[in-house]
Amino acid sequence: MPFNLVTLSIVDEPVTRAEARKILERDHFRCRYCGLDGKASFENALVLSVDFVLPRAHKGKKDTSNLVACCRPCNKIKGTRVYKNFDDAQRHVLARREQLRHSWERQFTHASKPVDELGQPIELCAGL
């Protein structure tokens, strides 16, 4: 079994390819946090993996009840934080994704458009 140098404890083994395949099939190749469909495109399939709901770093076990299909962005957002249950983890991930989306939209979709003091785009008259 691997050893976690941060917590100085033994952690469960990573998921094998065969185990990951079973979890992905069980979850219909969809991220359990955001619903990303791994069958919709090759790019979506590339970012799907398996997540330990209770992270291995916190003694999470390699048990099917602790494993879910997860896209890498959701996995990165969730990190190694510990939640009371899956629903709490999902709420956190979805709320953080929404915050990041708004930040991205403010930075990139309004970058070339004039905005008011609240950051809302200002519509210009045609021909200006």
N, C-alpha and C positions, 0 to 999 in steps of 0.2 A: 504494500500500500504506500502511496506517496505521503510525504511529510510536508506540512505547511510551515514554512519558516517564520511567518508572521505570528501565527497562533501557537507555534511549537506543539503541534498536534498532528496525529495521523488523520489523513482525509481519505474519503472514498475514491476509488479509481475513476478516471474519466469514462465517459460512455463510449462503447465500441461502435463501429459502423453498423453492425447488425442490430444492436440495441437502439441506436439512433433511428434507424430505418423503421423499427417497430413503433417508436414514439411518434415519428412523423406520420406514419400510416394511421395510427390511432387518432391523431389530431387532424387528419385529412389534409396534411401538408399546408396547414394554416397556422400563422402565429397566434398563439392563445392570448397574447396581450392586445395586439392591434388588429388582428384579422387578416393580415397580409396573406394573399393566396399564392402559395408556392407553385401551384400548377398554372397560374395565369401567364407567366412568362419565364423565360430562362433566367433573366436577371433576378426575378423574385426567388426562384429556386436556389440561386447562388447564395443568397443571404439567409436562408433558413438553417437553423441549427437546433440543438436541444439545450434547454436551460434547466438548471437545478433551481427550483422555486426557493427552497432553503439552500443557500450556496454551500458548496463543498467546504469553503473556507470557514463556515460556521457549523461544521459537522453534518451538513445535509447528506442524506443517504442516496445511493443510486437505486432508488425504488421507483416503480412506475408512478406512484402517487406523488412523487416529488419531482418528476420530470415532465416538461411540456415542450411542444414545438415553439420556437421563438425566432424571430428575425434578429439579425445582429444589431440594428439600431435599438430595438426594445431591450435586448440583452445588455447593451452598453449603458442605456439609461437606468436600468434596474440595478446594475452593478452587483456588489456583494452585500447590499443592505438586507436587513432581516425584517420581514413583515409578519403580521399576525397570521395572515393566510393569503391565498392566491388573489382573492378579490381586492385586498388592500394593495398588493403589489401591482395589480392591473390598474387600479385607480391612480396610483402614483405615476406609473409609466405613461398612461394616456394623458394625464394632466401635464406632465413634463413635455411630452411630444407636442401638445398644443401650445405651450409656452415657446418652445423652440420654433414651431411653425410661424407664430406671430412675429417673433424676432426676425426670422428669415424673410418674411413677407415685407416687414418694415424696411429692412436693409436692401433687398433686391428688387421688389416690385415697385417701390416708390422712388427708387434712386434717381431716375431721370425725369420724374414728374414733380412739379411744385407741390408742397404740402402746407397745410395751415399749422397753427400752433399746437394742435392736438395730434399732428402727424397724419391727418386725413388728406387724401389727394384733392387738389384744387382743379376743378374742371375749367378748362379754358375755352373761350368762344372759338368757333371754327374760323380759320384764317389768321389766327394770331400766332 
